[in-house]
Amino acid sequence: MIPDKCSFCHGRLVKGKTEFVVKVGDTVLTIKDVSAYVCEECGEAYYTPEVSRKIDKVMKKFHESKLLMHPVAAGEVSLNEVCA
């Protein structure tokens, strides 16, 4: 069940699209065009059970090395190094 309001900031949730981003080891996987209820205030995304199952299927294919991924430019910094 999708809540009416964001559990973090209590903002209003609206239907929309978002990206699901996860880091697995040294690889960052971004799943684009994910349907979600997105908070208008903070951007937190809430997924239906159906969408969560689709994300699980993508993750399974990723772990089985059966996922064709397109490379994207990305950068990574350590907060400890930048703010030392």
N, CA, C and O atoms as a printed pandas DataFrame, in Angstrom:
     atom_number atom_name residue_name chain_id  residue_number  x_coord  y_coord  z_coord
0              1         N          MET        A               1    0.836   -1.187    0.000
1              2        CA          MET        A               1    0.000    0.000    0.000
2              3         C          MET        A               1    0.881    1.250    0.000
3              4         O          MET        A               1    1.831    1.354    0.776
4              5         N          ILE        A               2    0.561    2.165   -0.853
5              6        CA          ILE        A               2    1.314    3.410   -0.962
6              7         C          ILE        A               2    0.723    4.427    0.018
7              8         O          ILE        A               2   -0.490    4.638    0.029
8              9         N          PRO        A               3    1.559    5.051    0.832
9             10        CA          PRO        A               3    1.041    6.056    1.771
10            11         C          PRO        A               3    0.560    7.308    1.038
11            12         O          PRO        A               3    0.922    7.545   -0.115
12            13         N          ASP        A               4   -0.258    8.102    1.723
13            14        CA          ASP        A               4   -0.753    9.357    1.154
14            15         C          ASP        A               4    0.307   10.450    1.184
15            16         O          ASP        A               4    0.356   11.313    0.308
16            17         N          LYS        A               5    1.153   10.396    2.209
17            18        CA          LYS        A               5    2.172   11.431    2.399
18            19         C          LYS        A               5    3.529   10.782    2.604
19            20         O          LYS        A               5    3.623    9.628    3.022
20            21         N          CYS        A               6    4.569   11.527    2.309
21            22        CA          CYS        A               6    5.942   11.072    2.491
22            23         C          CYS        A               6    6.198   10.797    3.975
23            24         O          CYS        A               6    5.852   11.606    4.836
24            25         N          SER        A               7    6.798    9.661    4.253
25            26        CA          SER        A               7    7.069    9.323    5.652
26            27         C          SER        A               7    8.259   10.097    6.210
27            28         O          SER        A               7    8.487   10.079    7.419
28            29         N          PHE        A               8    9.020   10.776    5.352
29            30        CA          PHE        A               8   10.171   11.555    5.805
30            31         C          PHE        A               8    9.813   13.014    6.084
31            32         O          PHE        A               8   10.087   13.533    7.166
32            33         N          CYS        A               9    9.192   13.676    5.089
33            34        CA          CYS        A               9    8.928   15.114    5.238
34            35         C          CYS        A               9    7.437   15.447    5.246
35            36         O          CYS        A               9    7.059   16.605    5.429
36            37         N          HIS        A              10    6.597   14.444    5.049
37            38        CA          HIS        A              10    5.137   14.596    5.029
38            39         C          HIS        A              10    4.631   15.373    3.812
39            40         O          HIS        A              10    3.512   15.886    3.817
40            41         N          GLY        A              11    5.464   15.454    2.768
41            42        CA          GLY        A              11    5.045   16.082    1.520
42            43         C          GLY        A              11    4.041   15.211    0.776
43            44         O          GLY        A              11    3.847   14.043    1.113
44            45         N          ARG        A              12    3.412   15.785   -0.226
45            46        CA          ARG        A              12    2.396   15.087   -1.022
46            47         C          ARG        A              12    3.072   14.192   -2.055
47            48         O          ARG        A              12    4.063   14.585   -2.669
48            49         N          LEU        A              13    2.533   12.985   -2.245
49            50        CA          LEU        A              13    3.054   12.052   -3.238
50            51         C          LEU        A              13    2.256   12.170   -4.529
51            52         O          LEU        A              13    1.028   12.255   -4.512
52            53         N          VAL        A              14    2.975   12.173   -5.648
53            54        CA          VAL        A              14    2.339   12.232   -6.962
54            55         C          VAL        A              14    2.917   11.128   -7.839
55            56         O          VAL        A              14    4.078   10.745   -7.691
56            57         N          LYS        A              15    2.087   10.618   -8.762
57            58        CA          LYS        A              15    2.570    9.609   -9.703
58            59         C          LYS        A              15    3.606   10.241  -10.611
59            60         O          LYS        A              15    3.455   11.376  -11.063
60            61         N          GLY        A              16    4.661    9.485  -10.868
61            62        CA          GLY        A              16    5.694    9.997  -11.749
62            63         C          GLY        A              16    6.689    8.917  -12.112
63            64         O          GLY        A              16    6.426    7.727  -11.938
64            65         N          LYS        A              17    7.817    9.337  -12.613
65            66        CA          LYS        A              17    8.919    8.447  -12.987
66            67         C          LYS        A              17   10.150    8.876  -12.213
67            68         O          LYS        A              17   10.319   10.049  -11.882
68            69         N          THR        A              18   11.002    7.912  -11.933
69            70        CA          THR        A              18   12.241    8.196  -11.226
70            71         C          THR        A              18   13.314    7.235  -11.704
71            72         O          THR        A              18   13.072    6.403  -12.578
72            73         N          GLU        A              19   14.485    7.354  -11.132
73            74        CA          GLU        A              19   15.569    6.411  -11.387
74            75         C          GLU        A              19   15.835    5.645  -10.102
75            76         O          GLU        A              19   15.804    6.211   -9.010
76            77         N          PHE        A              20   16.096    4.354  -10.243
77            78        CA          PHE        A              20   16.485    3.516   -9.110
78            79         C          PHE        A              20   17.986    3.310   -9.238
79            80         O          PHE        A              20   18.451    2.728  -10.218
80            81         N          VAL        A              21   18.744    3.779   -8.260
81            82        CA          VAL        A              21   20.206    3.715   -8.316
82            83         C          VAL        A              21   20.699    2.858   -7.164
83            84         O          VAL        A              21   20.316    3.065   -6.012
84            85         N          VAL        A              22   21.557    1.884   -7.487
85            86        CA          VAL        A              22   22.108    0.995   -6.467
86            87         C          VAL        A              22   23.580    0.736   -6.780
87            88         O          VAL        A              22   23.964    0.624   -7.944
88            89         N          LYS        A              23   24.396    0.643   -5.740
89            90        CA          LYS        A              23   25.810    0.307   -5.905
90            91         C          LYS        A              23   26.004   -1.134   -5.459
91            92         O          LYS        A              23   25.663   -1.502   -4.335
92            93         N          VAL        A              24   26.560   -1.947   -6.358
93            94        CA          VAL        A              24   26.854   -3.348   -6.074
94            95         C          VAL        A              24   28.349   -3.535   -6.284
95            96         O          VAL        A              24   28.820   -3.545   -7.422
96            97         N          GLY        A              25   29.091   -3.682   -5.210
97            98        CA          GLY        A              25   30.544   -3.747   -5.328
98            99         C          GLY        A              25   31.057   -2.425   -5.853
99           100         O          GLY        A              25   30.789   -1.372   -5.273
100          101         N          ASP        A              26   31.801   -2.477   -6.960
101          102        CA          ASP        A              26   32.325   -1.261   -7.582
102          103         C          ASP        A              26   31.450   -0.769   -8.727
103          104         O          ASP        A              26   31.799    0.206   -9.393
104          105         N          THR        A              27   30.329   -1.423   -8.964
105          106        CA          THR        A              27   29.453   -1.076  -10.080
106          107         C          THR        A              27   28.222   -0.329   -9.583
107          108         O          THR        A              27   27.578   -0.737   -8.617
108          109         N          VAL        A              28   27.908    0.767  -10.258
109          110        CA          VAL        A              28   26.679    1.505   -9.968
110          111         C          VAL        A              28   25.689    1.188  -11.083
111          112         O          VAL        A              28   25.991    1.372  -12.263
112          113         N          LEU        A              29   24.518    0.717  -10.707
113          114        CA          LEU        A              29   23.469    0.382  -11.661
114          115         C          LEU        A              29   22.346    1.397  -11.521
115          116         O          LEU        A              29   21.837    1.625  -10.424
116          117         N          THR        A              30   21.964    2.002  -12.634
117          118        CA          THR        A              30   20.849    2.940  -12.666
118          119         C          THR        A              30   19.755    2.349  -13.541
119          120         O          THR        A              30   19.980    2.054  -14.715
120          121         N          ILE        A              31   18.582    2.180  -12.971
121          122        CA          ILE        A              31   17.420    1.727  -13.730
122          123         C          ILE        A              31   16.562    2.961  -13.988
123          124         O          ILE        A              31   16.056    3.583  -13.054
124          125         N          LYS        A              32   16.403    3.307  -15.260
125          126        CA          LYS        A              32   15.672    4.517  -15.633
126          127         C          LYS        A              32   14.189    4.230  -15.829
127          128         O          LYS        A              32   13.772    3.079  -15.959
128          129         N          ASP        A              33   13.409    5.300  -15.847
129          130        CA          ASP        A              33   11.982    5.248  -16.183
130          131         C          ASP        A              33   11.187    4.320  -15.263
131          132         O          ASP        A              33   10.341    3.555  -15.727
132          133         N          VAL        A              34   11.460    4.391  -13.970
133          134        CA          VAL        A              34   10.761    3.561  -12.994
134          135         C          VAL        A              34    9.518    4.311  -12.500
135          136         O          VAL        A              34    9.621    5.424  -11.985
136          137         N          SER        A              35    8.358    3.698  -12.662
137          138        CA          SER        A              35    7.117    4.298  -12.162
138          139         C          SER        A              35    7.148    4.309  -10.643
139          140         O          SER        A              35    7.528    3.325  -10.009
140          141         N          ALA        A              36    6.744    5.428  -10.070
141          142        CA          ALA        A              36    6.768    5.558   -8.613
142          143         C          ALA        A              36    5.824    6.667   -8.187
143          144         O          ALA        A              36    5.372    7.476   -8.998
144          145         N          TYR        A              37    5.543    6.683   -6.913
145          146        CA          TYR        A              37    4.897    7.825   -6.285
146          147         C          TYR        A              37    6.035    8.628   -5.671
147          148         O          TYR        A              37    6.757    8.130   -4.807
148          149         N          VAL        A              38    6.195    9.864   -6.114
149          150        CA          VAL        A              38    7.353   10.673   -5.744
150          151         C          VAL        A              38    6.894   11.857   -4.900
151          152         O          VAL        A              38    5.914   12.526   -5.226
152          153         N          CYS        A              39    7.616   12.103   -3.812
153          154        CA          CYS        A              39    7.295   13.228   -2.938
154          155         C          CYS        A              39    7.627   14.535   -3.653
155          156         O          CYS        A              39    8.727   14.704   -4.180
156          157         N          GLU        A              40    6.670   15.448   -3.663
157          158        CA          GLU        A              40    6.880   16.754   -4.300
158          159         C          GLU        A              40    7.905   17.598   -3.552
159          160         O          GLU        A              40    8.522   18.485   -4.141
160          161         N          GLU        A              41    8.093   17.334   -2.270
161          162        CA          GLU        A              41    8.998   18.154   -1.454
162          163         C          GLU        A              41   10.439   17.649   -1.478
163          164         O          GLU        A              41   11.356   18.412   -1.785
164          165         N          CYS        A              42   10.648   16.363   -1.156
165          166        CA          CYS        A              42   12.017   15.858   -0.992
166          167         C          CYS        A              42   12.457   14.883   -2.076
167          168         O          CYS        A              42   13.636   14.537   -2.146
168          169         N          GLY        A              43   11.530   14.430   -2.927
169          170        CA          GLY        A              43   11.893   13.542   -4.023
170          171         C          GLY        A              43   11.963   12.066   -3.660
171          172         O          GLY        A              43   12.311   11.245   -4.508
172          173         N          GLU        A              44   11.641   11.713   -2.427
173          174        CA          GLU        A              44   11.644   10.300   -2.023
174          175         C          GLU        A              44   10.647    9.530   -2.883
175          176         O          GLU        A              44    9.539   10.005   -3.134
176          177         N          ALA        A              45   11.050    8.324   -3.339
177          178        CA          ALA        A              45   10.208    7.526   -4.225
178          179         C          ALA        A              45    9.613    6.340   -3.476
179          180         O          ALA        A              45   10.271    5.716   -2.644
180          181         N          TYR        A              46    8.364    6.044   -3.788
181          182        CA          TYR        A              46    7.657    4.903   -3.223
182          183         C          TYR        A              46    7.194    4.038   -4.386
183          184         O          TYR        A              46    6.594    4.537   -5.338
184          185         N          TYR        A              47    7.475    2.729   -4.307
185          186        CA          TYR        A              47    7.179    1.807   -5.397
186          187         C          TYR        A              47    6.030    0.883   -5.023
187          188         O          TYR        A              47    5.896    0.472   -3.871
188          189         N          THR        A              48    5.201    0.562   -6.015
189          190        CA          THR        A              48    4.149   -0.426   -5.804
190          191         C          THR        A              48    4.807   -1.806   -5.742
191          192         O          THR        A              48    5.943   -1.968   -6.187
192          193         N          PRO        A              49    4.103   -2.801   -5.195
193          194        CA          PRO        A              49    4.659   -4.159   -5.190
194          195         C          PRO        A              49    5.003   -4.657   -6.596
195          196         O          PRO        A              49    6.006   -5.347   -6.780
196          197         N          GLU        A              50    4.183   -4.314   -7.580
197          198        CA          GLU        A              50    4.444   -4.734   -8.965
198          199         C          GLU        A              50    5.762   -4.145   -9.477
199          200         O          GLU        A              50    6.559   -4.852  -10.092
200          201         N          VAL        A              51    5.988   -2.870   -9.228
201          202        CA          VAL        A              51    7.228   -2.222   -9.662
202          203         C          VAL        A              51    8.416   -2.801   -8.900
203          204         O          VAL        A              51    9.484   -2.997   -9.480
204          205         N          SER        A              52    8.246   -3.074   -7.623
205          206        CA          SER        A              52    9.326   -3.680   -6.830
206          207         C          SER        A              52    9.721   -5.038   -7.395
207          208         O          SER        A              52   10.905   -5.370   -7.436
208          209         N          ARG        A              53    8.740   -5.825   -7.829
209          210        CA          ARG        A              53    9.046   -7.125   -8.441
210          211         C          ARG        A              53    9.822   -6.943   -9.743
211          212         O          ARG        A              53   10.731   -7.720  -10.035
212          213         N          LYS        A              54    9.472   -5.925  -10.526
213          214        CA          LYS        A              54   10.209   -5.661  -11.767
214          215         C          LYS        A              54   11.651   -5.268  -11.461
215          216         O          LYS        A              54   12.572   -5.703  -12.152
216          217         N          ILE        A              55   11.852   -4.452  -10.435
217          218        CA          ILE        A              55   13.211   -4.073  -10.029
218          219         C          ILE        A              55   13.974   -5.321   -9.593
219          220         O          ILE        A              55   15.145   -5.481   -9.935
220          221         N          ASP        A              56   13.318   -6.206   -8.841
221          222        CA          ASP        A              56   13.952   -7.458   -8.415
222          223         C          ASP        A              56   14.387   -8.299   -9.610
223          224         O          ASP        A              56   15.458   -8.905   -9.583
224          225         N          LYS        A              57   13.554   -8.341  -10.671
225          226        CA          LYS        A              57   13.912   -9.097  -11.879
226          227         C          LYS        A              57   15.149   -8.507  -12.549
227          228         O          LYS        A              57   16.032   -9.239  -12.993
228          229         N          VAL        A              58   15.205   -7.183  -12.618
229          230        CA          VAL        A              58   16.380   -6.530  -13.203
230          231         C          VAL        A              58   17.616   -6.849  -12.370
231          232         O          VAL        A              58   18.670   -7.158  -12.926
232          233         N          MET        A              59   17.502   -6.779  -11.052
233          234        CA          MET        A              59   18.638   -7.070  -10.176
234          235         C          MET        A              59   19.091   -8.521  -10.321
235          236         O          MET        A              59   20.289   -8.799  -10.287
236          237         N          LYS        A              60   18.155   -9.437  -10.482
237          238        CA          LYS        A              60   18.509  -10.848  -10.685
238          239         C          LYS        A              60   19.311  -11.004  -11.968
239          240         O          LYS        A              60   20.337  -11.684  -11.981
240          241         N          LYS        A              61   18.848  -10.375  -13.054
241          242        CA          LYS        A              61   19.582  -10.432  -14.320
242          243         C          LYS        A              61   20.964   -9.814  -14.168
243          244         O          LYS        A              61   21.936  -10.307  -14.742
244          245         N          PHE        A              62   21.052   -8.739  -13.398
245          246        CA          PHE        A              62   22.344   -8.095  -13.159
246          247         C          PHE        A              62   23.296   -9.065  -12.471
247          248         O          PHE        A              62   24.439   -9.221  -12.902
248          249         N          HIS        A              63   22.840   -9.714  -11.413
249          250        CA          HIS        A              63   23.688  -10.642  -10.662
250          251         C          HIS        A              63   24.054  -11.877  -11.478
251          252         O          HIS        A              63   25.086  -12.499  -11.226
252          253         N          GLU        A              64   23.227  -12.237  -12.447
253          254        CA          GLU        A              64   23.509  -13.375  -13.327
254          255         C          GLU        A              64   24.307  -12.954  -14.556
255          256         O          GLU        A              64   24.555  -13.770  -15.443
256          257         N          SER        A              65   24.707  -11.697  -14.614
257          258        CA          SER        A              65   25.447  -11.133  -15.763
258          259         C          SER        A              65   24.676  -11.292  -17.065
259          260         O          SER        A              65   25.275  -11.521  -18.116
260          261         N          LYS        A              66   23.364  -11.173  -17.005
261          262        CA          LYS        A              66   22.511  -11.292  -18.190
262          263         C          LYS        A              66   21.856   -9.969  -18.557
263          264         O          LYS        A              66   20.833   -9.942  -19.242
264          265         N          LEU        A              67   22.443   -8.887  -18.102
265          266        CA          LEU        A              67   21.844   -7.579  -18.314
266          267         C          LEU        A              67   22.747   -6.758  -19.230
267          268         O          LEU        A              67   23.924   -6.557  -18.932
268          269         N          LEU        A              68   22.196   -6.289  -20.335
269          270        CA          LEU        A              68   22.933   -5.408  -21.231
270          271         C          LEU        A              68   22.831   -3.995  -20.680
271          272         O          LEU        A              68   21.751   -3.407  -20.639
272          273         N          MET        A              69   23.968   -3.461  -20.259
273          274        CA          MET        A              69   23.981   -2.120  -19.670
274          275         C          MET        A              69   24.733   -1.172  -20.587
275          276         O          MET        A              69   25.699   -1.560  -21.244
276          277         N          HIS        A              70   24.283    0.066  -20.622
277          278        CA          HIS        A              70   24.946    1.110  -21.378
278          279         C          HIS        A              70   25.824    1.906  -20.422
279          280         O          HIS        A              70   25.350    2.339  -19.371
280          281         N          PRO        A              71   27.093    2.106  -20.765
281          282        CA          PRO        A              71   27.968    2.867  -19.863
282          283         C          PRO        A              71   27.542    4.330  -19.787
283          284         O          PRO        A              71   27.090    4.916  -20.771
284          285         N          VAL        A              72   27.695    4.902  -18.600
285          286        CA          VAL        A              72   27.408    6.316  -18.383
286          287         C          VAL        A              72   28.572    6.929  -17.627
287          288         O          VAL        A              72   29.277    6.243  -16.887
288          289         N          ALA        A              73   28.766    8.217  -17.815
289          290        CA          ALA        A              73   29.818    8.912  -17.079
290          291         C          ALA        A              73   29.369    9.093  -15.635
291          292         O          ALA        A              73   28.214    9.426  -15.368
292          293         N          ALA        A              74   30.285    8.873  -14.720
293          294        CA          ALA        A              74   29.965    9.043  -13.300
294          295         C          ALA        A              74   31.224    9.448  -12.559
295          296         O          ALA        A              74   32.339    9.177  -13.005
296          297         N          GLY        A              75   31.039   10.086  -11.450
297          298        CA          GLY        A              75   32.158   10.447  -10.597
298          299         C          GLY        A              75   31.878   10.001   -9.183
299          300         O          GLY        A              75   30.724    9.857   -8.780
300          301         N          GLU        A              76   32.941    9.782   -8.434
301          302        CA          GLU        A              76   32.782    9.350   -7.053
302          303         C          GLU        A              76   33.790   10.093   -6.199
303          304         O          GLU        A              76   34.961   10.200   -6.564
304          305         N          VAL        A              77   33.346   10.600   -5.076
305          306        CA          VAL        A              77   34.239   11.272   -4.131
306          307         C          VAL        A              77   33.975   10.720   -2.738
307          308         O          VAL        A              77   32.889   10.221   -2.445
308          309         N          SER        A              78   34.989   10.817   -1.890
309          310        CA          SER        A              78   34.851   10.429   -0.492
310          311         C          SER        A              78   34.655   11.681    0.342
311          312         O          SER        A              78   35.450   12.616    0.246
312          313         N          LEU        A              79   33.627   11.716    1.145
313          314        CA          LEU        A              79   33.363   12.863    2.003
314          315         C          LEU        A              79   34.539   13.096    2.948
315          316         O          LEU        A              79   34.892   14.241    3.232
316          317         N          ASN        A              80   35.142   12.020    3.431
317          318        CA          ASN        A              80   36.294   12.148    4.329
318          319         C          ASN        A              80   37.480   12.812    3.641
319          320         O          ASN        A              80   38.204   13.590    4.263
320          321         N          GLU        A              81   37.682   12.509    2.354
321          322        CA          GLU        A              81   38.802   13.105    1.619
322          323         C          GLU        A              81   38.527   14.569    1.287
323          324         O          GLU        A              81   39.429   15.401    1.386
324          325         N          VAL        A              82   37.324   14.888    0.902
325          326        CA          VAL        A              82   36.979   16.242    0.489
326          327         C          VAL        A              82   36.918   17.188    1.685
327          328         O          VAL        A              82   37.337   18.341    1.591
328          329         N          CYS        A              83   36.404   16.705    2.792
329          330        CA          CYS        A              83   36.195   17.561    3.963
330          331         C          CYS        A              83   37.207   17.290    5.077
331          332         O          CYS        A              83   36.931   17.566    6.245
332          333         N          ALA        A              84   38.366   16.757    4.728
333          334        CA          ALA        A              84   39.384   16.451    5.754
334          335         C          ALA        A              84   40.048   17.715    6.248
335          336         O          ALA        A              84   40.926   17.655    7.109
